[in-house]
Amino acid sequence: MALRRLKPITQSHYLVSSPSLPDAYFSEFSGIKEKKQTSKYPDGVRRRMYTVAGMVEIEDITISVEFDPRVHRPILAAYERLRDNEQEIKLSVVPVDSSDDPRPVGEGFNLFGCLVIGVEVAQANRSSADTSKLVITIAPGEYTRS
């Protein structure tokens, strides 16, 4: 069997969006990090530690964008509404091409049952030329491949 040449995409070739956060796309996504919880228990006779598997946990994620106070005002208003109502949202992460009107190029991910749990905004450093970011922290419920 011949080996196929991989054509990996760059991290910049993902479109991250949510219908609950209006007119926005996000330039950074921390990624889906899933881990099975485990516990260890000893067998004193054999002098050995064993591991037992438990539940699967998805770590909190962050989405962020370079902050423009005029453009991102609706996102901040949506964040406040979602925070206060504890409303679950959906988040989509889709690999796209690099055209002006990005089209999906493969299977993406949909995150469901997500709770918006935090925001970071208005970082200031008068001696820095770095852009300020709007960072939203989300506790995902579950995810599927789309």
The 8 nearest C-alpha neighbors of each residue, nearest first, counted from 0:
[[1, 2, 3, 4, 5, 6, 7, 105],
 [2, 0, 3, 4, 5, 6, 7, 8],
 [1, 3, 4, 0, 5, 6, 7, 8],
 [4, 2, 5, 1, 0, 6, 7, 8],
 [3, 5, 2, 6, 1, 7, 0, 8],
 [6, 4, 7, 3, 2, 8, 1, 9],
 [5, 7, 8, 4, 3, 9, 104, 105],
 [8, 6, 5, 9, 4, 10, 12, 94],
 [9, 7, 12, 6, 10, 94, 11, 13],
 [8, 10, 11, 12, 7, 13, 94, 6],
 [9, 11, 12, 13, 8, 27, 94, 28],
 [10, 12, 9, 13, 26, 8, 14, 27],
 [13, 11, 95, 10, 9, 94, 8, 96],
 [14, 12, 94, 93, 95, 11, 15, 92],
 [13, 15, 93, 92, 94, 16, 95, 12],
 [16, 14, 92, 25, 91, 24, 13, 93],
 [17, 15, 24, 91, 90, 14, 25, 23],
 [16, 18, 90, 19, 20, 89, 91, 15],
 [17, 19, 20, 21, 16, 89, 90, 88],
 [20, 18, 17, 21, 88, 77, 89, 81],
 [19, 21, 17, 18, 74, 77, 23, 22],
 [22, 20, 23, 19, 18, 74, 73, 17],
 [23, 21, 20, 24, 73, 74, 18, 71],
 [24, 22, 21, 20, 25, 16, 74, 71],
 [23, 25, 16, 15, 26, 14, 22, 64],
 [24, 26, 64, 63, 15, 27, 62, 16],
 [25, 27, 64, 63, 24, 28, 15, 65],
 [28, 26, 63, 62, 25, 64, 29, 15],
 [27, 29, 62, 30, 61, 63, 26, 15],
 [28, 30, 61, 60, 62, 27, 31, 32],
 [31, 29, 28, 32, 60, 61, 27, 62],
 [30, 32, 33, 60, 29, 57, 58, 59],
 [33, 31, 58, 57, 30, 34, 60, 59],
 [34, 32, 57, 56, 58, 31, 55, 35],
 [33, 35, 56, 55, 36, 57, 32, 58],
 [36, 34, 55, 54, 56, 53, 37, 52],
 [35, 37, 53, 54, 55, 52, 34, 56],
 [38, 36, 52, 53, 51, 35, 50, 39],
 [37, 39, 51, 50, 52, 40, 36, 53],
 [40, 38, 50, 49, 51, 48, 37, 41],
 [39, 41, 49, 48, 50, 38, 42, 51],
 [42, 40, 48, 43, 47, 49, 39, 46],
 [41, 43, 47, 44, 46, 45, 48, 40],
 [42, 44, 46, 45, 41, 47, 48, 40],
 [43, 45, 46, 42, 47, 41, 48, 40],
 [46, 44, 47, 43, 42, 41, 48, 49],
 [47, 45, 43, 44, 42, 48, 41, 49],
 [46, 48, 42, 45, 41, 49, 43, 44],
 [49, 47, 41, 40, 42, 39, 50, 46],
 [50, 48, 40, 39, 41, 47, 51, 42],
 [49, 51, 39, 38, 40, 37, 52, 48],
 [50, 52, 38, 37, 39, 53, 49, 40],
 [53, 51, 37, 36, 50, 38, 35, 54],
 [54, 52, 36, 37, 35, 51, 55, 38],
 [53, 55, 36, 35, 56, 52, 37, 34],
 [54, 56, 35, 34, 36, 53, 57, 33],
 [55, 57, 34, 33, 35, 58, 54, 36],
 [58, 56, 33, 32, 34, 59, 139, 55],
 [59, 57, 32, 56, 33, 60, 138, 31],
 [60, 58, 138, 137, 139, 57, 136, 61],
 [61, 59, 137, 29, 136, 58, 138, 30],
 [60, 62, 136, 29, 135, 28, 137, 134],
 [63, 61, 28, 135, 27, 134, 25, 29],
 [62, 64, 134, 27, 133, 25, 26, 135],
 [63, 65, 25, 26, 133, 132, 66, 27],
 [64, 66, 132, 131, 133, 130, 67, 63],
 [65, 67, 132, 133, 131, 64, 68, 71],
 [66, 68, 70, 69, 71, 65, 72, 131],
 [69, 67, 71, 70, 72, 66, 121, 75],
 [70, 68, 67, 72, 71, 73, 66, 74],
 [69, 71, 67, 68, 72, 73, 66, 74],
 [72, 70, 74, 68, 73, 69, 67, 75],
 [71, 73, 75, 74, 69, 70, 68, 76],
 [74, 72, 76, 75, 71, 77, 21, 70],
 [75, 73, 77, 71, 76, 72, 20, 78],
 [74, 76, 78, 72, 77, 73, 79, 71],
 [77, 75, 73, 79, 74, 78, 80, 72],
 [78, 76, 74, 80, 75, 79, 20, 81],
 [79, 77, 75, 81, 76, 80, 82, 74],
 [78, 80, 82, 76, 77, 81, 83, 75],
 [81, 79, 77, 83, 78, 82, 84, 76],
 [80, 82, 78, 84, 86, 79, 83, 85],
 [83, 81, 79, 85, 80, 84, 78, 115],
 [82, 84, 80, 81, 85, 79, 86, 78],
 [85, 83, 86, 81, 82, 80, 79, 87],
 [86, 84, 82, 81, 83, 87, 114, 115],
 [87, 85, 84, 81, 88, 114, 82, 115],
 [88, 86, 112, 113, 114, 85, 89, 115],
 [87, 89, 113, 112, 19, 86, 114, 111],
 [90, 88, 111, 110, 17, 113, 112, 91],
 [89, 91, 17, 110, 109, 16, 88, 111],
 [92, 90, 109, 16, 15, 108, 17, 93],
 [93, 91, 15, 108, 107, 14, 13, 109],
 [92, 94, 107, 14, 13, 95, 91, 108],
 [95, 93, 13, 12, 103, 104, 105, 107],
 [96, 94, 103, 104, 102, 12, 13, 101],
 [95, 97, 101, 102, 98, 104, 12, 103],
 [96, 98, 101, 95, 12, 99, 100, 102],
 [97, 99, 101, 100, 96, 102, 95, 12],
 [100, 98, 101, 97, 96, 102, 95, 12],
 [99, 101, 98, 102, 97, 96, 95, 103],
 [102, 100, 98, 96, 95, 99, 97, 103],
 [101, 103, 95, 96, 104, 100, 98, 97],
 [104, 102, 95, 94, 105, 93, 96, 101],
 [105, 103, 95, 94, 96, 102, 106, 93],
 [106, 104, 103, 94, 107, 95, 93, 145],
 [105, 107, 145, 144, 93, 108, 94, 104],
 [108, 106, 93, 145, 92, 144, 94, 105],
 [107, 109, 144, 92, 145, 143, 91, 93],
 [110, 108, 91, 143, 142, 90, 144, 145],
 [109, 111, 142, 90, 89, 141, 91, 139],
 [112, 110, 89, 113, 141, 140, 142, 109],
 [111, 113, 140, 87, 88, 139, 141, 89],
 [112, 114, 139, 87, 88, 140, 111, 138],
 [115, 113, 87, 138, 137, 116, 139, 88],
 [114, 116, 137, 82, 117, 136, 138, 81],
 [117, 115, 137, 136, 114, 82, 138, 118],
 [118, 116, 136, 135, 115, 137, 119, 82],
 [117, 119, 135, 134, 136, 120, 133, 116],
 [120, 118, 134, 133, 135, 117, 121, 132],
 [119, 121, 133, 122, 132, 134, 118, 131],
 [122, 120, 123, 131, 119, 132, 133, 66],
 [123, 121, 131, 120, 124, 132, 119, 130],
 [124, 122, 121, 125, 131, 127, 126, 120],
 [123, 125, 126, 127, 122, 128, 129, 131],
 [124, 126, 127, 123, 128, 129, 122, 130],
 [127, 125, 124, 128, 123, 129, 130, 122],
 [128, 126, 129, 124, 125, 123, 130, 131],
 [127, 129, 130, 126, 125, 124, 131, 123],
 [130, 128, 127, 131, 124, 132, 126, 123],
 [131, 129, 65, 132, 128, 66, 127, 122],
 [130, 132, 66, 122, 65, 121, 129, 133],
 [133, 131, 65, 66, 64, 134, 120, 130],
 [132, 134, 120, 66, 63, 64, 119, 65],
 [135, 133, 63, 119, 118, 62, 132, 120],
 [134, 136, 118, 62, 61, 117, 63, 119],
 [137, 135, 61, 117, 116, 60, 118, 115],
 [136, 138, 115, 60, 116, 114, 59, 139],
 [137, 139, 59, 114, 113, 60, 115, 140],
 [140, 138, 113, 141, 137, 112, 59, 114],
 [139, 141, 112, 113, 111, 138, 142, 110],
 [142, 140, 111, 110, 139, 112, 143, 57],
 [141, 143, 110, 109, 111, 108, 144, 140],
 [144, 142, 109, 108, 145, 110, 141, 111],
 [143, 145, 108, 107, 109, 106, 142, 110],
 [144, 107, 108, 106, 143, 109, 93, 91]]
